[in-house]
Amino acid sequence: MPNRLASETSPYLLQHADNPVDWYPWGDEAVALARKHDRPILLSIGYSACHWCHVMERESFEDPATARLMNEAFVNIKVDREERPDIDSIYMSAVQALTGHGGWPLTAFLTPEGVPFYGGTYFPPEPRHGMPSFRQVLTGVSEAYRNRRDEVARAGVQLTGALKRSTTEAHPPIGSEGTSGRRLIEHAVGAAGRGFDAANGGFGGAPKFPQPVFLDFLLRTGGPQSHGVSMAVHTLTRMAAGGIRDHAGGGFHRYSVDARWLVPHFEKMLYDNALIARALTRAHLLGATHLGPVAQETLDHVLEDLTSPEGAFHSARDADSEGEDGAHEEGAFYLWTPAQIQKLLGPDEARLLSRVYDVSDAGNFEGRNILHLPHDLDAVARQEGIARDELGRMLGESLATLKAHRAARPEPLRDEKILTSWNGLAIRALAEAGPALVRPDYTRAAERAASFLLDTVRRDGRLFRVLAAGRVHIEGFLEDYGALGNACLSLYEATLDPRWLSETTWLADQTIARFWSPEGRLFHDTDADADPLVLRPRDIMDNATPSGNSLAAELLARSAVLTGSAEHAEVADAVVDRERGAMERYPAGMGRLLTVALLRETPHVEVTVVGDSERVADMLLGAHRCPLPNRTIAGGDPEDPAVAALPAMEGRLASAGSAFVCVGSTCYEPADSHGQLDAALRRAQSVILEP
């Protein structure tokens, strides 16, 4: 018989609806039951595309004996971390403080008041590699709660106190010089260089994560030959060659278990592909033109595989799917044998593809093959006696054949819930790639998604986070407002449509009204009127996605330049100033806020395009194709009141058909043609970017 999760909309919760565990969703009913019977809460947090979440479900939550232990001793609550990042943030921090590490599935034990006192991540069904079995953990925690209550209460109070302090106290700087101005940026680039893998790209060893938020920061720290940009471009190039990229179908998997980007965890997340595509687009503009097609392939994958009928974007594809023997296997959908390829392609095409993508009888993953590019394609073309363009055409046709065949395989589960913040990241990537890559279809897709979201998840003057199974629920978090606000601002810059200017201003104002604490001079992740938790969460570090704190600061910093809002500028500056110590200590986890610091502390380029003629549209396209790290595009129809009110439009209302480029307080001569604008932008670039 299904448990209480059967009435939920989250695919992750629904995956557990037939467990013999008496699961509850997070809510008052479960908490009241725990208090009534004085039972501890077993909180299990995961997400639908999480491989080890599936493993623990099969091993433990589907096991009747384990479920009996859980049901007798605990009130069991299941949470989708993607729907409730606030709950995940609190209890992930608790488990990390207790154990020194974190991850999913997250297993936390709480008092009926929600105070954490013990936890971990994955627990095996039997003792293994020094880890206790899950049943041993259940028995031990239950015994401690019954017989050592004072010890449990003391541990919970100490842990919660430490967590509360960590959400409000600023990190002190390491040294007075390291946190001022440009030195902060230079320090972050230097720290990245010390951990950089010069052979494979990326930072550190295995497992290796793409870190697109930090890569985006590095891509803004100088010209094409600068150290930060070079590290980012090399990393993106090696990722594009590795198995972390789906060469047959497009897009990127979650992360690589090795240092070479070869063997991924095979889940595909909307946020990864949005953030990676945005970094690839910027690298392309900086001269790494081989990455432009990879950016398009990635965004094409999002449009093809993750777009809902209404135009918004689904969340993820699972890592696991049904293999040839009927069992669920990680990566089964993406793997190939030589025999399969030979059957699908002619002998010459099969030989060439197998050579280029390293397909062998031995395989590189459990006897099968992950497609990747171990060799330079120019060298392969020379050795094969084929023109480079012809080689690309032949491989493209062969990969299309593989993709078509693969479509008949059992697909990994697609998590079709729509999350506001993740959609904001995807909309922004498309809005910025549209003019940069000359793909107007991307801009149209971004506008369609943004229109649908604002019409659907905005109700009674506030955003909601989740749209699933036709139901809008869970009030939006700071990251939802910040991500969607930045997306609307990028849409305004791509189209000069005043609607997106108005939406940007509304979302920026809401971030301050709902999440800013004037007394503490900080943002919280939850609305001031949200249902209370054991503490009000506040996470300043980027994880797989940018933190809500940094997204809000970025939105306000960008909005301040565009609209002249003194309040937006003051709050953005306050966030940067408060977190200088954290940016100095943990630069790899503060990439987006480092980008905001760079925006606030380096010369700013303002491009104003006035009018609505075809010539103006051409100049707008040109404005987007110059890789300035700190640039705002303003303008549009001077007859529109919202546009006319922009500071950049002052004195320019009668100059329809012109474009203006200003660096700081210095403005160049008006440009009346694409060529003149291009020359002005190159001049600005020479001032801003290092040689």
ZIPE-V854334 format. One record per backbone hydrogen bond with DSSP energy under -1.0 kcal/mol. CO is the residue of the C=O (numbers start at 1). NH is the residue of the N-H. Records with the same first field share a line. If there is no record, write none. Layout:
# ZIPE-V854334
CO: NH, NH
This chain:
# ZIPE-V854334
3: 6
4: 7
5: 8
10: 14
11: 15
13: 16
14: 17
16: 19
17: 3
21: 23
24: 78
27: 31
28: 32
29: 33
30: 34
31: 35
32: 36
33: 37
34: 39
40: 75
41: 110
42: 77
43: 108
44: 79
45: 106
46: 81
47: 50
50: 54
51: 55
52: 56
53: 57
54: 58
55: 59
56: 60, 61
57: 62
60: 63
63: 67
64: 68
65: 69
66: 70
67: 71
68: 72
69: 73
70: 74
75: 42
76: 24
77: 44
79: 46
80: 84
84: 88
85: 89
86: 90
87: 91
88: 92
89: 93
90: 94
91: 95
92: 96
93: 97
94: 98
95: 99
96: 100
106: 45
107: 120
108: 43
109: 117, 118
110: 41
111: 114
115: 111
118: 109
120: 107
124: 134
128: 131
131: 128
133: 137
134: 138
135: 139
136: 140
137: 141
138: 142
139: 143
140: 144
141: 145
142: 146
143: 147
144: 148
148: 152
149: 153
150: 154
151: 155
152: 156
153: 157
154: 158
155: 159
156: 160
157: 161
158: 162
159: 163
160: 164
161: 165
162: 166
163: 167
165: 169
177: 180
180: 183
181: 184
182: 186
183: 187
184: 188
185: 189
186: 190
187: 191
188: 192
189: 193
190: 194
195: 204
196: 198
197: 201
202: 197
208: 256
211: 215
212: 216
213: 217
214: 218
215: 219
217: 220
218: 221
223: 226
226: 230
227: 231
228: 232
229: 233
230: 234
231: 235
232: 236
233: 237
234: 238
235: 239
236: 240
237: 241
238: 242
241: 373
242: 245
244: 253
245: 247
246: 250
251: 246
255: 265
256: 208
261: 244
263: 257
265: 254
267: 254
268: 317
269: 273
270: 274
271: 275
272: 276
273: 277
274: 278
275: 279
276: 280
277: 281
278: 282
279: 283
280: 284
281: 285
282: 286
283: 288
284: 287
287: 289
288: 291
291: 295
292: 296
293: 297
294: 298
295: 299
296: 300
297: 301
298: 302
299: 303
300: 304
301: 305
302: 306
306: 314
308: 311
312: 308
315: 270
316: 415
317: 268
319: 331
321: 329
323: 326
327: 323
329: 321
331: 334
336: 369
337: 341
338: 342
339: 343
340: 344
341: 345
346: 350
347: 351
348: 352
349: 353
350: 354
351: 355
352: 356
353: 357
354: 359
357: 372
365: 368
368: 364, 365
369: 336
376: 380
377: 381
378: 382
379: 383
380: 384
381: 386
387: 391
388: 392
389: 393
390: 394
391: 395
392: 396
393: 397
394: 398
395: 399
396: 400
397: 401
398: 402
399: 403
400: 404
401: 405
402: 406
403: 407
405: 408
406: 409
413: 318
415: 315, 316
418: 467
419: 423
420: 424
421: 425
422: 426
423: 427
424: 428
425: 429
426: 430
427: 431
428: 432
429: 433
430: 434
432: 436
433: 437
434: 439
439: 442, 443
440: 444
441: 445
442: 446
443: 447
444: 448
445: 449
446: 450
447: 451
448: 452
449: 453
450: 454
451: 455
452: 456
453: 457
457: 464
459: 462
462: 459
463: 476
465: 420
466: 473
467: 418
468: 471
471: 468
473: 466
474: 465
477: 481
478: 482
479: 483
480: 484
481: 485
482: 486
483: 487
484: 488
485: 489
486: 490
487: 491
488: 492
489: 493
490: 494
491: 495
492: 496
497: 500
498: 502
499: 503
500: 504
501: 505
502: 506
503: 507
504: 508
505: 509
506: 510
507: 511
508: 512
509: 513
510: 514
511: 515
512: 516
514: 528
515: 524
517: 521, 522
522: 517
525: 478
527: 530
537: 525
545: 543
547: 551
548: 552
549: 553
550: 554
551: 555
552: 556
553: 557
554: 558
555: 559
556: 560
557: 561
558: 562
559: 563
560: 564
565: 569
566: 570
567: 571
568: 572
569: 573
570: 574
571: 575
572: 576
573: 577
574: 578
575: 579
579: 583
580: 584
581: 585
582: 586
586: 589
587: 590
589: 542
590: 594
591: 595
592: 596
593: 597
594: 598
595: 599
596: 600
597: 601
604: 664
605: 632
606: 662
607: 634
608: 660
609: 636
610: 657
613: 617
614: 618
615: 619
616: 620
617: 621
618: 622
619: 623
620: 624
626: 628
630: 605
632: 607
634: 609
636: 611
637: 640
640: 644
641: 645
643: 646
646: 649
647: 650
649: 652
652: 655
655: 658
658: 610
659: 671
660: 608
661: 668
662: 606
663: 666
666: 663
671: 659
673: 677
674: 678
675: 679
676: 680
677: 681
678: 682
679: 683
680: 684
681: 685
682: 686
683: 687
684: 688
685: 689
